[in-house]
C-alpha cells in the first residue's frame, strides 16, 4: 500500500523501506489525488526530521516542487525550515564528472538547487504504463 502523505513516506523510510521506493510511491499517490485540496493535504504536515541531512532537505524540496509544479496555490510553510537545506552541495548522480556537475548545477529546479541539491531537470517524473481495463 502506498503512503498517503509525505510524512508517512518518511516514516516508512525510517522503518527500513528503501528511500527511492517510498518516495516514488508517495509521488504516485500525490499524482493520483483527485483534487488540489487532496494533493495539498498530502504534503501539508511536516515530516519529522530524521537526522539524515540529505533526506531532510530532499523532503523539503519535494514538497515545494510538487506544490509549485501542480499549481496548488501555496507551499507548506515547513519547507522553509533551515534544517531542510544542505550546507554542502549534493549531486544526486553517482560519481558525477565535472561536466555532469556543471549540467546538474544549471538544470536542477530551483526548489532543489536552493537547498544545495543538484539533480536532473525533472526529478520526480514517473514512467506510467497503460491502465488495466476493468471489467
The first five atom37 places (N, CA, C, CB, O) and aatype in JSON, in Angstrom:
{
  "aatype": [20, 20, 20, 20, 20, 20, 20, 20, 20, 20, 20, 20, 20, 20, 20, 20, 20, 20, 20, 20, 20, 20, 20, 20, 20, 20, 20, 20, 20, 20, 20, 20, 20, 20, 20, 20, 20, 20, 20, 20, 20, 20, 20, 20, 20, 20, 20, 20, 20, 20, 20, 20, 20, 20, 20, 20, 20, 20, 20, 20, 20, 20, 20, 20, 20, 20, 20, 20, 20, 20, 20, 20, 20, 20, 20, 20, 20, 20, 20, 20, 20, 20, 20, 20, 20, 20, 20, 20, 20, 20, 20, 20, 20, 20, 20, 20, 20, 20, 20, 20, 20, 20, 20, 20, 20, 20, 20, 20, 20, 20, 20, 20, 20, 20, 20, 20, 20, 20, 20, 20, 20, 20, 20, 20, 20, 20, 20, 20, 20, 20, 20, 20, 20, 20, 20],
  "atom_mask": [
    [1, 1, 1, 1, 1],
    [1, 1, 1, 1, 1],
    [1, 1, 1, 1, 1],
    [1, 1, 1, 1, 1],
    [1, 1, 1, 1, 1],
    [1, 1, 1, 1, 1],
    [1, 1, 1, 1, 1],
    [1, 1, 1, 1, 1],
    [1, 1, 1, 1, 1],
    [1, 1, 1, 1, 1],
    [1, 1, 1, 1, 1],
    [1, 1, 1, 1, 1],
    [1, 1, 1, 1, 1],
    [1, 1, 1, 1, 1],
    [1, 1, 1, 1, 1],
    [1, 1, 1, 1, 1],
    [1, 1, 1, 1, 1],
    [1, 1, 1, 1, 1],
    [1, 1, 1, 1, 1],
    [1, 1, 1, 1, 1],
    [1, 1, 1, 1, 1],
    [1, 1, 1, 1, 1],
    [1, 1, 1, 1, 1],
    [1, 1, 1, 1, 1],
    [1, 1, 1, 1, 1],
    [1, 1, 1, 1, 1],
    [1, 1, 1, 1, 1],
    [1, 1, 1, 1, 1],
    [1, 1, 1, 1, 1],
    [1, 1, 1, 1, 1],
    [1, 1, 1, 1, 1],
    [1, 1, 1, 1, 1],
    [1, 1, 1, 1, 1],
    [1, 1, 1, 1, 1],
    [1, 1, 1, 1, 1],
    [1, 1, 1, 1, 1],
    [1, 1, 1, 1, 1],
    [1, 1, 1, 1, 1],
    [1, 1, 1, 1, 1],
    [1, 1, 1, 1, 1],
    [1, 1, 1, 1, 1],
    [1, 1, 1, 1, 1],
    [1, 1, 1, 1, 1],
    [1, 1, 1, 1, 1],
    [1, 1, 1, 1, 1],
    [1, 1, 1, 1, 1],
    [1, 1, 1, 1, 1],
    [1, 1, 1, 1, 1],
    [1, 1, 1, 1, 1],
    [1, 1, 1, 1, 1],
    [1, 1, 1, 1, 1],
    [1, 1, 1, 1, 1],
    [1, 1, 1, 1, 1],
    [1, 1, 1, 1, 1],
    [1, 1, 1, 1, 1],
    [1, 1, 1, 1, 1],
    [1, 1, 1, 1, 1],
    [1, 1, 1, 1, 1],
    [1, 1, 1, 1, 1],
    [1, 1, 1, 1, 1],
    [1, 1, 1, 1, 1],
    [1, 1, 1, 1, 1],
    [1, 1, 1, 1, 1],
    [1, 1, 1, 1, 1],
    [1, 1, 1, 1, 1],
    [1, 1, 1, 1, 1],
    [1, 1, 1, 1, 1],
    [1, 1, 1, 1, 1],
    [1, 1, 1, 1, 1],
    [1, 1, 1, 1, 1],
    [1, 1, 1, 1, 1],
    [1, 1, 1, 1, 1],
    [1, 1, 1, 1, 1],
    [1, 1, 1, 1, 1],
    [1, 1, 1, 1, 1],
    [1, 1, 1, 1, 1],
    [1, 1, 1, 1, 1],
    [1, 1, 1, 1, 1],
    [1, 1, 1, 1, 1],
    [1, 1, 1, 1, 1],
    [1, 1, 1, 1, 1],
    [1, 1, 1, 1, 1],
    [1, 1, 1, 1, 1],
    [1, 1, 1, 1, 1],
    [1, 1, 1, 1, 1],
    [1, 1, 1, 1, 1],
    [1, 1, 1, 1, 1],
    [1, 1, 1, 1, 1],
    [1, 1, 1, 1, 1],
    [1, 1, 1, 1, 1],
    [1, 1, 1, 1, 1],
    [1, 1, 1, 1, 1],
    [1, 1, 1, 1, 1],
    [1, 1, 1, 1, 1],
    [1, 1, 1, 1, 1],
    [1, 1, 1, 1, 1],
    [1, 1, 1, 1, 1],
    [1, 1, 1, 1, 1],
    [1, 1, 1, 1, 1],
    [1, 1, 1, 1, 1],
    [1, 1, 1, 1, 1],
    [1, 1, 1, 1, 1],
    [1, 1, 1, 1, 1],
    [1, 1, 1, 1, 1],
    [1, 1, 1, 1, 1],
    [1, 1, 1, 1, 1],
    [1, 1, 1, 1, 1],
    [1, 1, 1, 1, 1],
    [1, 1, 1, 1, 1],
    [1, 1, 1, 1, 1],
    [1, 1, 1, 1, 1],
    [1, 1, 1, 1, 1],
    [1, 1, 1, 1, 1],
    [1, 1, 1, 1, 1],
    [1, 1, 1, 1, 1],
    [1, 1, 1, 1, 1],
    [1, 1, 1, 1, 1],
    [1, 1, 1, 1, 1],
    [1, 1, 1, 1, 1],
    [1, 1, 1, 1, 1],
    [1, 1, 1, 1, 1],
    [1, 1, 1, 1, 1],
    [1, 1, 1, 1, 1],
    [1, 1, 1, 1, 1],
    [1, 1, 1, 1, 1],
    [1, 1, 1, 1, 1],
    [1, 1, 1, 1, 1],
    [1, 1, 1, 1, 1],
    [1, 1, 1, 1, 1],
    [1, 1, 1, 1, 1],
    [1, 1, 1, 1, 1],
    [1, 1, 1, 1, 1],
    [1, 1, 1, 1, 1],
    [1, 1, 1, 1, 1],
    [1, 1, 1, 1, 1]
  ],
  "atom_positions": [
    [[0.84, -1.18, 0.0], [0.0, 0.0, 0.0], [0.89, 1.25, 0.0], [-0.96, 0.0, 1.22], [1.86, 1.33, 0.75]],
    [[0.54, 2.2, -0.83], [1.33, 3.43, -0.96], [1.14, 4.33, 0.26], [0.95, 4.18, -2.24], [0.07, 4.33, 0.88]],
    [[2.18, 5.11, 0.59], [1.99, 6.1, 1.66], [1.03, 7.19, 1.19], [3.36, 6.72, 2.08], [1.1, 7.64, 0.04]],
    [[0.14, 7.62, 2.08], [-0.85, 8.64, 1.73], [-0.31, 10.06, 1.88], [-2.07, 8.49, 2.6], [-0.85, 10.99, 1.29]],
    [[0.75, 10.23, 2.65], [1.33, 11.55, 2.87], [2.85, 11.46, 2.77], [0.89, 12.12, 4.25], [3.44, 10.38, 2.85]],
    [[3.47, 12.6, 2.59], [4.93, 12.64, 2.56], [5.49, 12.26, 3.93], [5.42, 14.04, 2.14], [6.52, 11.6, 4.02]],
    [[4.81, 12.69, 4.98], [5.24, 12.33, 6.34], [5.21, 10.81, 6.52], [4.34, 13.01, 7.39], [6.11, 10.25, 7.16]],
    [[4.21, 10.16, 5.98], [4.12, 8.7, 6.08], [5.25, 8.04, 5.28], [2.75, 8.21, 5.57], [5.8, 7.03, 5.72]],
    [[5.59, 8.59, 4.14], [6.71, 8.05, 3.36], [8.01, 8.13, 4.16], [6.86, 8.82, 2.02], [8.8, 7.19, 4.16]],
    [[8.22, 9.25, 4.84], [9.42, 9.4, 5.67], [9.42, 8.38, 6.81], [9.52, 10.83, 6.24], [10.46, 7.81, 7.13]],
    [[8.27, 8.16, 7.42], [8.19, 7.15, 8.49], [8.56, 5.77, 7.96], [6.77, 7.12, 9.1], [9.25, 5.01, 8.64]],
    [[8.11, 5.46, 6.78], [8.45, 4.16, 6.18], [9.94, 4.05, 5.91], [7.67, 3.96, 4.87], [10.53, 2.99, 6.13]],
    [[10.54, 5.13, 5.45], [11.98, 5.13, 5.21], [12.72, 4.9, 6.53], [12.44, 6.46, 4.56], [13.66, 4.11, 6.59]],
    [[12.28, 5.58, 7.57], [12.92, 5.43, 8.89], [12.75, 4.01, 9.44], [12.34, 6.44, 9.88], [13.56, 3.54, 10.23]],
    [[11.69, 3.34, 9.01], [11.42, 1.97, 9.46], [12.15, 0.94, 8.6], [9.93, 1.69, 9.44], [12.07, -0.26, 8.86]],
    [[12.87, 1.41, 7.57], [13.68, 0.49, 6.79], [13.29, 0.32, 5.33], [13.65, -0.8, 7.42], [13.96, -0.41, 4.6]],
    [[12.22, 0.95, 4.9], [11.85, 0.86, 3.48], [12.88, 1.59, 2.64], [10.43, 1.44, 3.23], [13.45, 2.58, 3.1]],
    [[13.13, 1.12, 1.42], [14.07, 1.83, 0.54], [13.58, 3.25, 0.25], [14.27, 1.06, -0.77], [12.4, 3.45, -0.06]],
    [[14.47, 4.21, 0.34], [14.12, 5.62, 0.15], [13.47, 5.85, -1.21], [15.36, 6.5, 0.28], [12.4, 6.45, -1.3]],
    [[14.11, 5.38, -2.27], [13.6, 5.64, -3.61], [12.2, 5.08, -3.8], [14.54, 5.05, -4.65], [11.35, 5.73, -4.4]],
    [[11.96, 3.88, -3.29], [10.65, 3.25, -3.45], [9.58, 4.01, -2.67], [10.7, 1.78, -2.99], [8.5, 4.27, -3.21]],
    [[9.85, 4.35, -1.43], [8.86, 5.04, -0.61], [8.51, 6.41, -1.19], [9.37, 5.2, 0.83], [7.34, 6.79, -1.22]],
    [[9.51, 7.14, -1.66], [9.24, 8.46, -2.23], [8.53, 8.35, -3.57], [10.54, 9.24, -2.4], [7.64, 9.15, -3.86]],
    [[8.9, 7.37, -4.39], [8.22, 7.17, -5.67], [6.75, 6.79, -5.45], [8.93, 6.09, -6.5], [5.87, 7.27, -6.16]],
    [[6.5, 5.94, -4.49], [5.12, 5.56, -4.19], [4.32, 6.76, -3.71], [5.08, 4.44, -3.12], [3.15, 6.92, -4.06]],
    [[4.96, 7.62, -2.9], [4.25, 8.83, -2.47], [3.92, 9.71, -3.67], [5.1, 9.62, -1.44], [2.8, 10.22, -3.76]],
    [[4.86, 9.9, -4.57], [4.6, 10.73, -5.76], [3.44, 10.16, -6.56], [5.87, 10.84, -6.64], [2.61, 10.91, -7.07]],
    [[3.37, 8.84, -6.66], [2.23, 8.22, -7.35], [0.92, 8.57, -6.64], [2.4, 6.69, -7.41], [-0.06, 8.93, -7.29]],
    [[0.91, 8.46, -5.33], [-0.3, 8.8, -4.55], [-0.68, 10.25, -4.78], [-0.07, 8.53, -3.05], [-1.84, 10.57, -5.01]],
    [[0.31, 11.13, -4.71], [0.08, 12.56, -4.93], [-0.54, 12.8, -6.3], [1.39, 13.34, -4.79], [-1.52, 13.53, -6.43]],
    [[0.04, 12.19, -7.33], [-0.43, 12.4, -8.69], [-1.82, 11.81, -8.94], [0.55, 11.8, -9.67], [-2.56, 12.3, -9.8]],
    [[-2.18, 10.79, -8.2], [-3.48, 10.16, -8.38], [-4.6, 10.85, -7.6], [-3.4, 8.71, -7.98], [-5.78, 10.51, -7.76]],
    [[-4.24, 11.8, -6.75], [-5.27, 12.52, -5.99], [-6.2, 13.24, -6.95], [-4.63, 13.54, -4.99], [-5.77, 13.75, -7.99]],
    [[-7.47, 13.28, -6.61], [-8.48, 13.84, -7.5], [-8.56, 15.37, -7.47], [-9.82, 13.28, -7.14], [-8.98, 15.98, -8.45]],
    [[-8.16, 15.98, -6.37], [-8.29, 17.43, -6.25], [-7.0, 18.06, -5.74], [-9.46, 17.78, -5.32], [-6.14, 17.39, -5.17]],
    [[-6.9, 19.35, -5.95], [-5.75, 20.1, -5.41], [-5.74, 20.06, -3.9], [-5.78, 21.56, -5.9], [-4.68, 20.02, -3.28]],
    [[-6.92, 20.07, -3.28], [-7.01, 20.02, -1.82], [-6.44, 18.71, -1.29], [-8.47, 20.19, -1.35], [-5.74, 18.7, -0.28]],
    [[-6.74, 17.61, -1.97], [-6.18, 16.31, -1.56], [-4.66, 16.29, -1.74], [-6.83, 15.16, -2.37], [-3.94, 15.74, -0.91]],
    [[-4.21, 16.88, -2.82], [-2.75, 16.93, -3.05], [-2.07, 17.75, -1.95], [-2.44, 17.54, -4.45], [-1.06, 17.32, -1.39]],
    [[-2.63, 18.92, -1.66], [-2.01, 19.76, -0.63], [-2.03, 19.04, 0.73], [-2.74, 21.12, -0.52], [-1.06, 19.09, 1.48]],
    [[-3.13, 18.38, 1.03], [-3.24, 17.66, 2.31], [-2.14, 16.6, 2.46], [-4.63, 16.99, 2.43], [-1.71, 16.3, 3.57]],
    [[-1.68, 16.05, 1.34], [-0.66, 15.0, 1.41], [0.74, 15.55, 1.71], [-0.64, 14.23, 0.11], [1.64, 14.79, 2.07]],
    [[0.92, 16.86, 1.56], [2.23, 17.47, 1.86], [2.15, 18.51, 2.97], [2.8, 18.12, 0.61], [3.17, 19.08, 3.38]],
    [[0.96, 18.76, 3.46], [0.73, 19.86, 4.42], [1.47, 19.68, 5.74], [-0.74, 19.99, 4.69], [2.03, 20.64, 6.27]],
    [[1.47, 18.47, 6.28], [2.06, 18.23, 7.6], [3.54, 17.88, 7.48], [1.31, 17.11, 8.33], [3.94, 17.04, 6.67]],
    [[4.33, 18.54, 8.3], [5.77, 18.38, 8.21], [6.21, 16.97, 8.62], [6.46, 19.4, 9.09], [5.88, 16.5, 9.71]],
    [[6.97, 16.31, 7.73], [7.57, 15.04, 8.12], [8.62, 15.3, 9.2], [8.21, 14.31, 6.9], [9.23, 16.37, 9.24]],
    [[8.82, 14.34, 10.06], [9.81, 14.53, 11.11], [11.21, 14.65, 10.52], [9.76, 13.37, 12.12], [11.5, 14.09, 9.46]],
    [[12.06, 15.37, 11.21], [13.46, 15.45, 10.83], [14.12, 14.14, 11.24], [14.18, 16.68, 11.5], [13.95, 13.67, 12.36]],
    [[14.86, 13.56, 10.32], [15.4, 12.22, 10.54], [16.84, 12.21, 11.04], [15.32, 11.43, 9.28], [17.31, 11.2, 11.56]],
    [[17.54, 13.33, 10.88], [18.96, 13.34, 11.19], [19.8, 13.02, 9.97], [19.26, 12.36, 12.31], [21.02, 13.19, 9.99]],
    [[19.16, 12.55, 8.91], [19.82, 12.34, 7.62], [19.64, 13.65, 6.85], [19.23, 11.07, 6.82], [18.57, 13.89, 6.29]],
    [[20.67, 14.48, 6.83], [20.56, 15.82, 6.25], [20.06, 15.78, 4.81], [21.89, 16.52, 6.31], [19.25, 16.62, 4.41]],
    [[20.54, 14.82, 4.04], [20.12, 14.74, 2.64], [18.63, 14.41, 2.53], [20.95, 13.69, 1.9], [17.92, 15.02, 1.74]],
    [[18.19, 13.47, 3.29], [16.77, 13.11, 3.25], [15.91, 14.28, 3.73], [16.5, 11.87, 4.12], [14.89, 14.58, 3.11]],
    [[16.31, 14.92, 4.79], [15.53, 16.05, 5.32], [15.42, 17.18, 4.31], [16.16, 16.56, 6.62], [14.35, 17.78, 4.15]],
    [[16.51, 17.48, 3.62], [16.49, 18.52, 2.58], [15.68, 18.06, 1.37], [17.92, 18.89, 2.16], [14.92, 18.84, 0.8]],
    [[15.85, 16.82, 0.98], [15.14, 16.27, -0.17], [13.63, 16.33, 0.03], [15.58, 14.84, -0.44], [12.9, 16.66, -0.9]],
    [[13.18, 16.0, 1.21], [11.74, 16.02, 1.5], [11.19, 17.44, 1.38], [11.47, 15.46, 2.92], [10.1, 17.63, 0.86]],
    [[11.93, 18.42, 1.87], [11.5, 19.81, 1.71], [11.43, 20.22, 0.26], [12.43, 20.74, 2.45], [10.49, 20.9, -0.16]],
    [[12.42, 19.8, -0.53], [12.45, 20.12, -1.96], [11.27, 19.47, -2.68], [13.78, 19.67, -2.59], [10.63, 20.09, -3.52]],
    [[11.0, 18.22, -2.35], [9.89, 17.5, -3.0], [8.57, 18.2, -2.73], [9.83, 16.05, -2.5], [7.79, 18.42, -3.66]],
    [[8.31, 18.56, -1.48], [7.04, 19.21, -1.15], [6.89, 20.54, -1.87], [6.93, 19.42, 0.37], [5.84, 20.83, -2.44]],
    [[7.94, 21.36, -1.85], [7.86, 22.66, -2.51], [7.71, 22.49, -4.02], [9.11, 23.49, -2.19], [6.91, 23.18, -4.64]],
    [[8.47, 21.58, -4.6], [8.42, 21.33, -6.04], [7.03, 20.88, -6.47], [9.47, 20.28, -6.44], [6.47, 21.4, -7.43]],
    [[6.46, 19.91, -5.76], [5.13, 19.42, -6.11], [4.08, 20.52, -5.98], [4.75, 18.23, -5.23], [3.21, 20.65, -6.84]],
    [[4.16, 21.29, -4.93], [3.18, 22.38, -4.73], [3.24, 23.38, -5.88], [3.44, 23.09, -3.39], [2.2, 23.85, -6.34]],
    [[4.43, 23.71, -6.32], [4.57, 24.7, -7.39], [4.28, 24.1, -8.76], [5.98, 25.29, -7.38], [3.6, 24.72, -9.58]],
    [[4.78, 22.91, -9.02], [4.57, 22.29, -10.33], [3.1, 21.96, -10.58], [5.4, 21.03, -10.43], [2.63, 22.05, -11.72]],
    [[2.4, 21.58, -9.55], [0.98, 21.22, -9.7], [0.06, 22.39, -9.4], [0.65, 20.06, -8.78], [-1.16, 22.24, -9.32]],
    [[0.67, 23.58, -9.25], [-0.06, 24.84, -9.05], [-1.12, 24.74, -7.96], [-0.71, 25.26, -10.35], [-2.29, 25.02, -8.18]],
    [[-0.67, 24.34, -6.78], [-1.58, 24.22, -5.65], [-1.92, 25.57, -5.01], [-0.98, 23.31, -4.6], [-2.84, 25.65, -4.19]],
    [[-1.21, 26.61, -5.38], [-1.51, 27.94, -4.87], [-0.85, 28.28, -3.55], [-2.96, 28.09, -4.73], [-0.94, 29.41, -3.08]],
    [[-0.19, 27.32, -2.96], [0.51, 27.55, -1.7], [1.53, 26.44, -1.49], [-0.49, 27.62, -0.5], [1.39, 25.33, -2.0]],
    [[2.54, 26.78, -0.72], [3.61, 25.84, -0.37], [3.56, 25.66, 1.14], [5.03, 26.35, -0.86], [3.43, 26.64, 1.86]],
    [[3.66, 24.44, 1.63], [3.63, 24.26, 3.09], [4.73, 25.08, 3.77], [3.78, 22.76, 3.44], [5.88, 25.04, 3.34]],
    [[4.39, 25.82, 4.82], [5.39, 26.67, 5.49], [6.6, 25.91, 6.02], [4.73, 27.4, 6.64], [7.7, 26.46, 6.07]],
    [[6.42, 24.66, 6.4], [7.52, 23.89, 6.98], [8.68, 23.7, 6.01], [7.01, 22.54, 7.44], [9.8, 23.42, 6.44]],
    [[8.44, 23.86, 4.71], [9.51, 23.65, 3.74], [10.61, 24.71, 3.85], [8.95, 23.65, 2.33], [11.72, 24.5, 3.36]],
    [[10.31, 25.84, 4.48], [11.3, 26.89, 4.68], [12.21, 26.69, 5.87], [10.6, 28.18, 4.82], [13.1, 27.5, 6.1]],
    [[12.02, 25.63, 6.62], [12.84, 25.33, 7.79], [14.31, 25.21, 7.37], [12.37, 24.01, 8.48], [14.63, 24.46, 6.45]],
    [[15.22, 25.95, 8.03], [16.64, 25.86, 7.67], [17.21, 24.44, 7.74], [17.45, 26.75, 8.59], [18.19, 24.13, 7.06]],
    [[16.6, 23.57, 8.54], [17.06, 22.18, 8.62], [16.75, 21.42, 7.33], [16.41, 21.48, 9.81], [17.21, 20.29, 7.16]],
    [[15.99, 22.03, 6.44], [15.63, 21.41, 5.15], [16.58, 21.86, 4.04], [14.18, 21.74, 4.77], [16.25, 21.75, 2.86]],
    [[17.75, 22.38, 4.42], [18.75, 22.82, 3.45], [20.09, 22.18, 3.8], [18.87, 24.39, 3.43], [20.4, 21.94, 4.97]],
    [[20.87, 21.9, 2.78], [22.18, 21.29, 2.98], [23.28, 22.36, 3.04], [22.48, 20.28, 1.86], [23.21, 23.37, 2.35]],
    [[24.28, 22.11, 3.86], [25.42, 23.03, 3.95], [26.37, 22.83, 2.78], [26.17, 22.82, 5.28], [27.0, 23.78, 2.32]],
    [[26.47, 21.61, 2.29], [27.38, 21.27, 1.19], [26.57, 20.75, 0.0], [28.44, 20.21, 1.64], [25.53, 20.12, 0.2]],
    [[27.02, 21.01, -1.21], [26.29, 20.55, -2.4], [26.19, 19.02, -2.44], [26.98, 21.05, -3.67], [27.11, 18.3, -2.05]],
    [[25.05, 18.55, -2.93], [24.82, 17.12, -3.14], [24.41, 16.93, -4.6], [23.73, 16.55, -2.16], [23.36, 17.41, -5.03]],
    [[25.24, 16.22, -5.34], [24.93, 15.87, -6.72], [24.36, 14.46, -6.68], [26.2, 15.96, -7.66], [25.03, 13.52, -6.24]],
    [[23.13, 14.31, -7.12], [22.4, 13.06, -6.9], [22.84, 11.9, -7.78], [20.96, 13.3, -7.11], [22.4, 10.77, -7.55]],
    [[23.69, 12.13, -8.77], [24.19, 11.03, -9.57], [25.42, 10.43, -8.9], [24.52, 11.5, -11.02], [26.12, 11.11, -8.15]],
    [[25.67, 9.18, -9.18], [26.82, 8.51, -8.61], [28.09, 8.94, -9.34], [26.65, 6.98, -8.7], [28.15, 8.9, -10.56]],
    [[29.08, 9.36, -8.6], [30.38, 9.79, -9.14], [30.27, 10.71, -10.36], [31.2, 8.58, -9.51], [30.72, 10.35, -11.44]],
    [[29.66, 11.88, -10.18], [29.5, 12.76, -11.34], [30.83, 13.33, -11.83], [28.55, 13.9, -10.99], [31.7, 13.68, -11.03]],
    [[30.96, 13.4, -13.12], [32.13, 14.04, -13.73], [31.97, 15.55, -13.58], [32.3, 13.62, -15.24], [30.92, 16.03, -13.18]],
    [[33.03, 16.29, -13.91], [32.93, 17.75, -13.87], [31.83, 18.25, -14.81], [34.27, 18.39, -14.24], [31.08, 19.16, -14.48]],
    [[31.75, 17.63, -15.99], [30.73, 18.03, -16.96], [29.32, 17.75, -16.41], [30.93, 17.28, -18.3], [28.42, 18.57, -16.58]],
    [[29.15, 16.62, -15.76], [27.84, 16.28, -15.19], [27.5, 17.24, -14.05], [27.82, 14.82, -14.68], [26.35, 17.66, -13.92]],
    [[28.46, 17.58, -13.24], [28.22, 18.54, -12.16], [27.75, 19.88, -12.73], [29.5, 18.75, -11.31], [26.82, 20.5, -12.21]],
    [[28.4, 20.32, -13.8], [28.01, 21.57, -14.43], [26.59, 21.48, -14.97], [28.99, 21.94, -15.55], [25.79, 22.39, -14.78]],
    [[26.29, 20.39, -15.65], [24.94, 20.19, -16.19], [23.9, 20.21, -15.06], [24.86, 18.86, -16.97], [22.89, 20.91, -15.16]],
    [[24.14, 19.45, -14.0], [23.18, 19.38, -12.89], [23.02, 20.73, -12.19], [23.62, 18.33, -11.89], [21.92, 21.08, -11.76]],
    [[24.1, 21.48, -12.09], [24.04, 22.8, -11.48], [23.07, 23.71, -12.21], [25.43, 23.44, -11.45], [22.32, 24.46, -11.59]],
    [[23.07, 23.64, -13.53], [22.21, 24.51, -14.32], [20.84, 23.93, -14.61], [22.88, 24.84, -15.61], [19.91, 24.68, -14.92]],
    [[20.67, 22.62, -14.53], [19.38, 22.01, -14.87], [18.48, 21.77, -13.66], [19.62, 20.71, -15.57], [17.28, 21.56, -13.82]],
    [[19.03, 21.79, -12.47], [18.24, 21.5, -11.28], [17.14, 22.52, -11.06], [19.13, 21.44, -10.06], [17.39, 23.72, -11.16]],
    [[15.93, 22.06, -10.77], [14.86, 23.0, -10.44], [15.24, 23.84, -9.21], [13.52, 22.24, -10.18], [15.97, 23.37, -8.33]],
    [[14.75, 25.05, -9.16], [15.1, 25.97, -8.08], [14.77, 25.41, -6.7], [14.36, 27.29, -8.26], [15.5, 25.65, -5.74]],
    [[13.69, 24.65, -6.6], [13.29, 24.09, -5.31], [14.34, 23.14, -4.75], [11.96, 23.35, -5.44], [14.46, 22.97, -3.54]],
    [[15.11, 22.52, -5.63], [16.18, 21.62, -5.23], [17.5, 22.39, -5.1], [16.34, 20.46, -6.26], [18.19, 22.27, -4.09]],
    [[17.83, 23.19, -6.1], [19.1, 23.92, -6.09], [19.2, 24.86, -4.88], [19.25, 24.73, -7.38], [20.28, 25.03, -4.32]],
    [[18.08, 25.46, -4.48], [18.11, 26.37, -3.33], [18.45, 25.64, -2.03], [16.76, 27.07, -3.18], [18.82, 26.26, -1.04]],
    [[18.33, 24.33, -2.05], [18.66, 23.5, -0.89], [20.02, 22.83, -1.06], [17.58, 22.45, -0.65], [20.4, 21.98, -0.25]],
    [[20.75, 23.21, -2.11], [22.06, 22.64, -2.41], [21.95, 21.19, -2.91], [22.95, 22.69, -1.16], [22.88, 20.4, -2.75]],
    [[20.82, 20.86, -3.52], [20.61, 19.55, -4.13], [20.63, 19.76, -5.64], [19.26, 18.88, -3.65], [19.87, 20.57, -6.17]],
    [[21.49, 19.03, -6.32], [21.62, 19.18, -7.76], [21.25, 17.86, -8.43], [23.06, 19.61, -8.15], [21.9, 16.83, -8.24]],
    [[20.2, 17.93, -9.22], [19.6, 16.75, -9.81], [19.16, 17.03, -11.23], [18.41, 16.27, -8.97], [19.45, 18.1, -11.77]],
    [[18.48, 16.1, -11.83], [18.04, 16.29, -13.21], [16.92, 17.31, -13.31], [17.58, 14.96, -13.8], [16.34, 17.74, -12.31]],
    [[16.64, 17.7, -14.53], [15.67, 18.75, -14.81], [14.26, 18.43, -14.32], [15.63, 19.02, -16.29], [13.56, 19.31, -13.84]],
    [[13.84, 17.19, -14.44], [12.5, 16.77, -13.99], [12.67, 15.62, -13.0], [11.61, 16.32, -15.21], [12.46, 14.46, -13.35]],
    [[13.03, 15.93, -11.76], [13.44, 14.9, -10.81], [12.35, 13.93, -10.36], [14.01, 15.55, -9.63], [12.67, 12.84, -9.9]],
    [[11.1, 14.29, -10.46], [10.05, 13.42, -9.93], [9.21, 12.76, -11.01], [9.15, 14.21, -9.02], [8.14, 12.23, -10.73]],
    [[9.69, 12.78, -12.24], [8.9, 12.16, -13.3], [8.82, 10.66, -13.06], [9.51, 12.46, -14.71], [9.75, 10.04, -12.54]],
    [[7.71, 10.12, -13.44], [7.46, 8.7, -13.24], [7.02, 8.08, -14.56], [6.39, 8.47, -12.13], [6.22, 8.66, -15.3]],
    [[7.54, 6.91, -14.85], [7.1, 6.16, -16.03], [5.72, 5.59, -15.72], [8.13, 5.02, -16.41], [5.49, 5.04, -14.64]],
    [[4.85, 5.72, -16.65], [3.49, 5.21, -16.46], [3.14, 4.31, -17.65], [2.45, 6.38, -16.32], [3.38, 4.66, -18.8]],
    [[2.59, 3.18, -17.35], [2.1, 2.29, -18.39], [0.6, 2.49, -18.55], [2.43, 0.81, -18.07], [-0.01, 3.25, -17.8]],
    [[0.02, 1.81, -19.51], [-1.42, 1.93, -19.66], [-2.14, 1.35, -18.45], [-1.89, 1.23, -20.94], [-1.68, 0.39, -17.84]],
    [[-3.26, 1.95, -18.12], [-4.06, 1.45, -17.0], [-4.77, 0.19, -17.44], [-5.08, 2.53, -16.52], [-5.25, 0.1, -18.57]],
    [[-4.85, -0.8, -16.55], [-5.55, -2.04, -16.92], [-7.04, -1.78, -17.13], [-5.34, -3.13, -15.84], [-7.65, -0.97, -16.44]],
    [[-7.59, -2.49, -18.07], [-9.02, -2.38, -18.35], [-9.77, -3.14, -17.26], [-9.38, -2.93, -19.79], [-9.46, -4.3, -16.97]],
    [[-10.75, -2.47, -16.68], [-11.54, -3.12, -15.62], [-12.84, -3.61, -16.22], [-11.82, -2.15, -14.43], [-13.5, -2.91, -16.99]],
    [[-13.19, -4.82, -15.86], [-14.44, -5.36, -16.4], [-15.56, -5.3, -15.4], [-14.24, -6.78, -16.85], [-16.68, -5.72, -15.7]]
  ]
}
